[in-house]
Amino acid sequence: MINKAELKEKYEFVKNKLINENIRSINNYKEKVIVISNRYNGIWLEHVYDSIIYARLFNDYSIAINTINLFIDLQNELGQLPCFIKSDSSIGYSQLQECVSFYNLCFVVYEKIRDINFLKKVYTSLNKWIGFVYKYRMTLDMGLVEMFVGYDTGHDNSPRLDTLKYKGYYSINGKRINANIKPDDTPIIALDLNCNLYMNLNIGVKIAKILNDSNNEIKFLNLSKELKRNMFKYLLDKNKSFFFDLKDNKKIEIYSISILHLFQERVLDLKEDKELIDNIFNKYINNKKEFNTNYPFPSISISDKSSINHRMTNSWGYYSQALTTLRLSLWMDYYGYSNELDNVLLKWVEVFIKYYNEFPFTQEIDPISGIPTDSSPYYSTSMLLFLYGINRLKLI
């Protein structure tokens, strides 16, 4: 049972720490953004969602606008968004690192602020990014996005990456190579990267319609349909009701939490794909022997033997991640799993309180015991998850 007085005290403490220490200017950019933590001193593309949660919690979209503008302003001449922007003035282009559809988050902000010039800026950037992905990241001519290096997906230390030559980034003579260059290795067709592109294409459809760009509206719609067909053709194992990554035309049978991207990026249609949705949810997501552990959702199903050898810290090969949990808010309500989301949030709030003195708001927890690792104390995503859970569940 959570002590409400203690919870309220921690809520105020976390809110003030987030605002006073983790929200600041970086990289000579005068406007403030949310940095990840002292360990990750900057902002990565996958963390743009942090600023959206912050906006919803405090009805302040300025941080989200700043963050989006920063990534768009630093989009390179090829159309690639930076994968990270660090406080030490370094900017990275060595991997994709999107993890959540960037342009969906942009559109969420637009729907709130209704600034047409902001939307036009986003649309110009979206066209460049989609052009980049289709030109440089589909080398196998299968109409699907490819993982060149392990950091592309943000799933550090996952067994998904075991067959890759470059499990982090690709470098030559110590220099990081940009993500438009394919390394000397067969790429992996990754489920999550394709889900992100699918949502980006559908956001392109929405924006094109608003801006009366009928040609692009049709183009993006057709591309999204083709992309979904290819995902179902190459990545779906119908007998197992699971989508797997693909390398050398063989499925990599790792039961990864990347399966949630099908929901997160709305690839699965509530009507057309209802049977598949139910199968995935019942067989895997809601199954205590797979992903519905004591503390959902492990990065790899606990039935997958590969998780045994991937228990170092910052590992998407075993632990339940704060990032995964915060992203549940992108899809669980939409697909009718609100009660399940509430249950998961309550467990994480309890963990943050219980282990505060030893592991203050670190990034991951053991899916069985709930004990956190020491990876990245005062991780912004974890602090936001704590605040979001308390607000949603009305615990104070």
C-alpha positions, 0 to 999 in steps of 0.5 A: 500500500502506497503512503499518500503523504510520501507519494505527494512528497516524492511527486513534488520532488520529482517535478521540481528536479525535472524542471530545475535540472533536466530541462535546460539549453543544449548545444548552443540552442537557446531554447530549453529541452528535456535532457535524458540524464547525467549519463545521457547528457543530451537528447536522443530522437527516441526521447522526443515523446518525453516532451509530449508527456511533459506537455500533457502533464503541465499544459506546456507545449513550449518544450515539445515545440523547442525539441521538434524545431531543434531536430528539424533545424539540424536535419542534414542535406540528405534528409536525415534527422540527427539521432542525438544532440548532446550537451557537449555540442556533438550532433550524431547521424550514425544511426536512425534511433527514431523508435517512435514516429517523430512526425506523429509526435509533431502532428500531436503538437500541431493539433494542440497549437494549430500553427499552420507555419509549424505544420508546413515546417514539419511537412517539409521535414517529413518529405525529406525524411521519407525520401531519405529512408526510401533512398538509403535504407531499403537496399535489398529491394524488398520495400522494407526498412533495414537495420544497418547497425544495432543502435538504429532501433535503440534496443541496446544489447538485445539478442536481436542484434546478435547476427549484426557485425556492428551492434552499436554504430558503424565506424572506420578508423574510429570515425562514426559513419553516417546512417546513409552508408551501408556497412560491410554486413547484410542488414536486418529488416527490422519490424519496429523501423518499418512500423515507424515509417508506416505511421510517418507515411500516414501522418504525411497523408493527414498533413497533405490533406490539410495543405491540399497536396493531393498528389502527395496524399495519394502517394503516401497512402499508397506507400503505406498500404504497400509497406504494410503488405510487405511487412505481413508478407515477409515478417509475419509468421502466421502459425505463431501469430508473431512478427520477426525480424529478417536477415538473409531471407530467414526470420530471426526468431527472437520474441522481442518487445518490438512487437508492440510497435505494431500497436504503437504505430497503428499498423494493426487495424481495429477491424481488418486485423481484429483476429491478429490483434486478439491472437498477439495480445492473448498469446504474448502480451497478456500471457504470464509466460511471455510478456505479462510478467510480474512487472511488464513488459520485458524487452524479450519474452521470458520464454525466449532462452536468449534472455538468459545471456542478456542481463547486463545493465542498459539491456533490451535483452531482458529488462522491462524498460521505462521507455516501453512503459511510457510508450504504452500511453500511445496505444493501450487506450486506443486498442481497448486495454486501458485497465491493463495500462493502469495496472502496469503504471501502478506497478512502476509507481510502486517500484519507484517508491520502494527502491528510491533510496537505492536506485532513484528513477533508473531506466529499467527493472527486472521483469520478475522481481521488480528490482531496478538496475543502477542504469542512469539515475534520475532518468527523465523518462522514468521521472515522467513515467512516475508523474504520469502514472500518479496523474492518470491513476489519481493517486494524490 
